[in-house]
């Protein structure tokens, strides 16, 4: 549960306080994963990643995280009614690539990139959609490169709509390529207004992401060849065929923007 909070001493200072519901806080592993997002985000300190002010457990045993209050809306809300303009998509997702690329540089893999975790801010004085500023949220299941022995073998962590093939296989050696795949799925959805795969269950999504070919952008509209190739490479079933780094993805998106 996330609350809007007002600082008692600093007038006008707002924060978002995320509280782990008591029904889900029974085990230490759940509590650890909840607060790990604060640890992961604090390691990065990037302008496009939500700022964390505090995290911990109260004397009553309540786990909470205090973070900056974001005045905006999730990317998922913007694309609910259809595709977004090409330049706006490129400008927005280039910021996401920059943020997640910074995380990768520090050995942190997000593992749950999705439109719900990307907030497009309401920027005062903005005169065009090219002024969009985004924040990436929820590093709750992020994996640190030096983290070992904390995820059960065979555990599936992520969101079915955007999970990479290797994530579906519960690969314990996930790297930044998994996030690149997820951002490729988001890029496709923003440009077309629809998911690349239609499914009704996690099992069907698993089959689609692992076996079905990615649909071509050209079937739903005219797009620059460089962009079509970027989407195809980012969503390749084989990690080694995707762009090597998020920095390469960012550069390609900024060129399009």
C-alpha positions in Angstrom: 0.0 0.0 0.0 1.3 3.4 -0.9 0.3 6.6 1.0 0.9 10.3 0.3 2.6 11.7 3.4 3.3 15.2 4.6 6.4 16.0 6.6 5.5 17.3 10.1 8.5 19.7 10.3 9.0 20.7 6.7 5.9 22.5 5.6 4.8 21.6 2.1 7.2 18.6 1.8 5.4 15.6 0.4 6.6 12.0 0.2 5.3 8.6 -0.9 5.4 6.0 1.8 5.2 2.4 0.7 4.1 0.0 3.4 4.3 -3.8 3.2 0.9 -5.2 4.0 0.9 -7.3 7.2 -0.5 -10.3 5.3 2.6 -10.4 3.2 5.2 -9.6 5.8 5.3 -12.9 7.7 8.6 -14.1 6.3 12.1 -12.5 6.5 12.6 -13.2 2.7 9.6 -11.2 1.8 10.7 -8.3 4.0 14.2 -8.5 2.6 13.0 -8.3 -0.9 10.7 -5.4 -0.1 13.4 -3.3 1.4 16.0 -4.4 -1.2 14.5 -1.9 -3.7 15.6 0.9 -1.4 19.1 -0.5 -1.2 19.3 -1.0 -5.0 17.9 2.5 -5.9 20.2 4.2 -3.3 23.2 2.6 -5.0 22.4 4.3 -8.3 21.4 8.0 -7.7 20.2 8.7 -11.2 17.9 11.6 -12.1 15.5 9.2 -13.8 15.2 6.8 -10.8 12.9 7.6 -7.9 14.8 8.9 -4.9 14.6 7.0 -1.6 14.6 8.9 1.7 14.4 6.2 4.2 13.6 2.5 4.7 13.3 0.1 7.6 11.0 -1.6 10.0 9.0 0.1 12.8 9.0 -1.0 16.4 5.6 -2.6 15.6 7.2 -4.6 12.8 5.8 -2.6 9.9 8.1 -2.6 6.8 8.1 0.7 5.0 10.0 2.8 2.4 9.8 6.6 2.2 10.5 8.1 -1.3 10.0 11.2 -3.3 6.4 12.1 -4.2 5.9 11.9 -7.9 3.3 14.1 -9.6 2.5 12.2 -12.8 1.0 9.0 -14.2 2.3 5.6 -15.1 3.3 5.0 -18.7 0.7 2.2 -18.7 -2.0 4.9 -18.4 -0.7 6.8 -21.3 -0.7 3.8 -23.7 -4.0 2.4 -22.5 -5.9 4.1 -25.3 -3.4 3.5 -28.1 0.0 4.2 -29.5 2.1 7.3 -28.7 3.9 9.6 -31.2 7.2 8.2 -32.3 9.4 11.0 -31.0 7.7 11.1 -27.7 8.2 7.3 -27.3 11.9 7.6 -28.2 12.5 10.5 -25.9 10.7 8.9 -23.0 12.3 5.4 -23.3 15.7 6.9 -23.8 15.5 8.2 -20.3 14.5 4.7 -19.1 17.4 3.2 -20.9 19.7 5.8 -19.3 18.4 5.0 -15.8 18.6 1.2 -16.2 21.9 1.5 -17.9 23.3 3.3 -14.9 21.9 0.5 -12.7 23.7 -2.1 -14.9 26.9 -0.2 -14.6 26.6 -0.6 -10.8 25.9 -4.3 -11.1 22.1 -4.0 -10.6 19.6 -5.8 -12.8 16.0 -4.4 -12.5 14.2 -7.7 -13.6 10.7 -6.1 -13.5 10.6 -3.4 -16.2 7.0 -2.7 -17.3 4.9 0.4 -18.1 3.5 0.4 -14.6 7.0 1.0 -13.2 7.7 4.0 -15.4 6.2 7.3 -14.2 5.8 10.2 -16.7 5.9 13.4 -14.6 3.8 16.4 -14.9 6.5 19.0 -15.5 5.6 22.6 -14.7 6.0 24.9 -17.7 6.4 22.0 -20.2 5.2 23.1 -23.6 5.6 19.9 -25.6 5.5 16.2 -25.0 9.2 16.2 -25.9 9.6 17.8 -22.4 8.5 14.5 -20.7 10.6 13.5 -17.7 10.3 10.0 -16.4 11.2 8.1 -13.2 11.8 4.4 -13.0 10.3 2.7 -9.9 10.2 -0.6 -8.0 13.6 -2.3 -7.9 11.9 -4.7 -5.5 13.2 -7.8 -7.3 16.4 -6.3 -8.5 19.4 -8.5 -8.4 22.8 -7.2 -7.4 25.7 -8.8 -9.3 27.4 -9.9 -6.1 24.2 -11.3 -4.6 24.2 -15.1 -4.1 22.0 -17.6 -2.5 19.0 -15.4 -2.0 16.7 -16.6 -4.7 15.3 -20.1 -4.6 16.2 -22.3 -7.5 13.3 -22.4 -10.0 11.7 -19.2 -8.6 10.1 -17.0 -11.3 10.4 -13.3 -10.6 8.9 -10.7 -12.9 5.8 -9.8 -14.9 4.6 -12.3 -17.5 3.9 -9.6 -20.2 7.5 -8.5 -20.3 9.7 -11.3 -19.1 12.6 -12.4 -21.2 13.0 -16.1 -22.3 15.9 -16.6 -19.9 13.8 -15.1 -17.1 11.1 -17.7 -17.8 13.7 -20.4 -17.4 14.5 -19.1 -13.9 18.1 -18.5 -15.0 20.1 -17.6 -11.8 22.7 -15.8 -13.9 20.5 -13.1 -15.4 22.3 -10.0 -16.7 21.3 -6.7 -18.3 20.2 -8.5 -21.4 17.0 -9.4 -19.6 16.1 -5.8 -19.0 16.9 -4.9 -22.6 14.4 -7.5 -23.7 11.7 -6.1 -21.4 12.4 -2.5 -22.6 12.0 -3.8 -26.2 8.6 -5.2 -25.4 7.6 -1.8 -23.8 9.0 0.0 -26.9 6.8 -2.2 -29.2 3.7 -1.6 -27.0 4.2 2.2 -26.9 4.6 2.4 -30.7 1.7 0.1 -31.6 -0.7 0.4 -28.7 -0.8 -3.3 -28.3 1.2 -6.2 -26.8 3.2 -8.3 -29.2 1.7 -11.5 -27.9 -1.9 -12.3 -27.0 -2.3 -14.7 -24.1 -4.7 -15.5 -21.3 -2.4 -17.2 -18.8 1.2 -17.1 -17.6 1.8 -20.5 -19.3 0.7 -19.0 -22.6 2.9 -16.0 -22.1 5.8 -18.2 -21.3 5.3 -20.2 -24.6 5.0 -16.9 -26.6 8.1 -15.3 -25.2 10.2 -18.4 -25.6 8.9 -19.8 -28.9 6.8 -17.3 -30.9 8.5 -14.9 -33.4 8.3 -11.3 -32.5 5.8 -9.5 -34.8 7.2 -6.9 -37.2 6.6 -3.3 -36.5 5.9 -2.7 -40.2 2.6 -4.7 -40.0 1.0 -1.9 -38.0 2.5 1.2 -39.5 5.4 3.0 -41.1 8.5 3.3 -38.9 12.2 4.1 -39.7 14.2 1.0 -40.6 16.7 1.7 -37.8 13.8 1.6 -35.2 12.4 -1.6 -36.7 15.8 -3.3 -36.4 16.2 -1.9 -32.9 13.0 -3.5 -31.7 13.8 -6.8 -33.4 17.3 -7.0 -31.9 16.2 -6.0 -28.4 13.5 -8.7 -28.3 15.6 -11.5 -29.8 15.1 -14.8 -28.1 18.9 -15.1 -27.9 20.5 -12.7 -25.4 23.8 -12.5 -27.4 21.8 -11.1 -30.4 20.5 -8.1 -28.4 22.3 -4.8 -28.1 25.3 -5.3 -25.9 24.4 -2.5 -23.4 21.6 -0.2 -22.4 23.8 2.7 -23.4 23.6 1.5 -27.0 19.9 1.3 -26.7 19.8 4.8 -25.3 22.0 6.2 -28.1 19.7 4.6 -30.7 16.6 6.0 -29.2 18.0 9.5 -28.8 19.0 9.4 -32.5 15.4 8.6 -33.4 14.1 11.3 -31.1 
